[in-house]
Amino acid sequence: MNQNINITRYIWLTLSALLLLSHTVAAENHKHMTADKGVKTSTQPCQSAEIRCAKTVTSAFAPNGDLWRLWSHDQRLHYQVSADKGQSFSASKQVDIAAENISARNENRPKIAFDKLNGVYLSWARAGEKKYTADVRFSYSADYGKQFSEPVTVNNDNLLTGHSFNELHVSADGQVSIVWLDGRLSYQLRKQGKEANGSAIFLAQANPSKNTAEFTNKQLANGTCVCCRIAIDVNQNAELAVFWRHIFGDNIREFALLTLNKKQQPSLLQISHDHWRINGCPHQGGGLSIDQNNRYHMVWFNQGDKGKGIFYASSIDAGKTLTTPLSIGKQSAQASHPHVIQNQNKVDIVWTQFTGTEHQLWSQSSIDNGKTFAPAKQLAQAKFGADRPFLIKHGNRNYISWQRPQQGHWITAL
Amino acid sequence: MINHDNNKFIIALVAWLMTTLINTTLMAKETAKETAKETAFDAVEFEQIKQLQMGRPWLMLLWSVDCPPCFKELKMISNLSQQVEGLAIVIVNTDEQVEASERQQIIDDYQLQQFQHFYFEDGKNDHNRFVIDPSWYGELPRSYFVDANGKFHGKSGLINEAILSKWLIPN
């Protein structure tokens, strides 16, 4: 009997100990879960489809003076239109096309352009399931946004590789040019067991309004940086010019320019000589704006031994010769992400700086076509991160478009 | 007789509890194995990292899912960690707009779960970068070779595997 009581006592003790232990494990698990929850609530990501929550915004003027702004949320494209140059906007609309994985962060973002026939053109990169695979996509509306065409893939290689960082230009009569960073050449090299460094630049052209919707693909350059946006513009001879970060020699990342001359094969010209050697991702593309006299105005960012920070220079001969690069912004204040626009005799440059607590939008202007610039001015601030700033123009006025996540999109005339 | 039944019941209960407990523990371990622990990076965490690593050379690697060369550096670290245990490496992801699962998948793919992992919270990219090094512009991969006295030597771009192994594996 005594022994029986002892066994019972022993069992009860073990049971209590086990219960206590299991409770501790549960409490420990609970602590982890609470900690995770805490992290999630403290960041409070802005999740709605409204523009305030967008990471990137793309703005452009239609020929009738309407200002459109475009952003992506949850695999969809959304837009708003302003009839008063950005003072007020229409209710936001969703582009009526099937959901897909639209790339919209940092250097990669959807693009919008117009023709003079009520055409609205969209282009974006659709990320694939596999890392670093994407396709360049295109859709357009012939009726000023009432209906959009079923998207098509612009790159024609059918390869599961990178096609992104797309830029879009549409001429007045609807000739579409899309330029992007393309991984097909390096993909093929790697398949053959060979080394490959960088991407290629490809161009696709079509005119959907004239029923030539099939995009041709043409290689423009090879050996480019794989993660910096491209800049494009069209000169007075209706030739497309492309400005991008290229890899020269042993990972020297410098800016290069080419103009698609109708007669000759395009030849690449090195623009920057800052000697930035980096086998990596600067995530900093440049800006290009061509004036009425075919002077090319360019801005870029480098961190080379010979040049650090933002630079502006112009060229009257499509990049063969260059003005002495002018340093822009405060290097010690993280001046980066420059953009440029030329209009009449005015050259405007914008960029961002960071104080350690606040993002700032800065600008510098020239009224003698880039020969001299007035002192830099701070235009706006952001508290919760900042998108890259972009300059657009309508008539003789320039406008800045700057997305400030959570705070809202900032657009104003300069 | 009643006592005997009682004991039987208690033994069954104990057996059930033990199974449950073992299962819970195993599951908890399994979860820990699958997903690396990640902590939000900030100035306070940074101070703690520095204090913890003080006294030996260590490496802080910053990477992004949008940076193909970063993956080569992660692969190098993965290879080295299979040769030598206990490498002094702290890994920081700088993506703001990326789902945690996307980062974790990559950490898992490269079998880097044993290292300390940090990430940048949404909207904090520039703040964190400034805390680490105001002269760094966000280019990636970014490697900081930190010596035993806590002095930082930053290098942008993919680093040479021999330099990396020399730094982390003293003779």
Interface residues (C-beta under 8 A of the other chain):
Chain A: N4 I7 T8 I11 W12 T14 L15 L18 L19 L21 S22 V25 A26 E28 N29 V39 S42 T43 P45 K55 R105 N106 N108 K131 Y132 V226 C227 N251 R277 I278 N279 G280 C281 P282 H283 Q284 F301 Q303 S332 Q334 S336 F354 G356 T357 H359 F384 G385 A386 P405 Q406
Chain B: N3 N6 N7 I10 I11 L13 V14 L17 M18 T20 L21 T24 T25 A28 A40 S64 V65 D66 C67 P68 P69 C70 F71 E96 Q97 E121 D122 G123 K124 N125 D126 H127 F130 P134 S135 Y137 G138 E139 L140 P141 R142 S156 G157 L158
